[in-house]
Amino acid sequence: MRTVMGHFATGVCVVSARREDGRPVATTVNAVTSVSLDPPLLLVCLARDSETLAAVMESSRFALSILTEEQHEHSVRFAAKGGQAHAEEVEFSEHDADVPCLADALATIACRISAVHEGGDHMIVLAEALSMSSAERDVAPLLFFRGTYSRLAGHKSHKKHRRTREGALHR
């Protein structure tokens, strides 16, 4: 399944939330879909054992940061499980809905959970967009295709990033 679905090019995002103790936690995702414009809804799929999912469920709010090519290191960092991501080493910004988000993202959406559904080894989180922002500068998105970080052809941006064993995306 991973190999076949890897043929579907995706953007790369980070979902971040605040734990009960106030510390930010985050995870890399590429299973993100716009669901509705009115009301503004999206869905994101998070692993059942994800610490980020636990924080999202507890707070009922999270931020979705759509990464730029320049933010490759955030994708790799937050693909790691739990404390191995070292979220404390990252400076998070605060979004309007009091959720931590990544500064300088291509776009950021602060969300509130509308519904949660089981989906195999993941949970499908349907959320309402509370506020949104996007970059004013011309930057390329971070893309993932066939197990490799990739880029838009012809876009003036940084070098192509290759996936490492430690930096594999977790869906």
Disulfide bonds with the S-S distance in Angstrom:
none
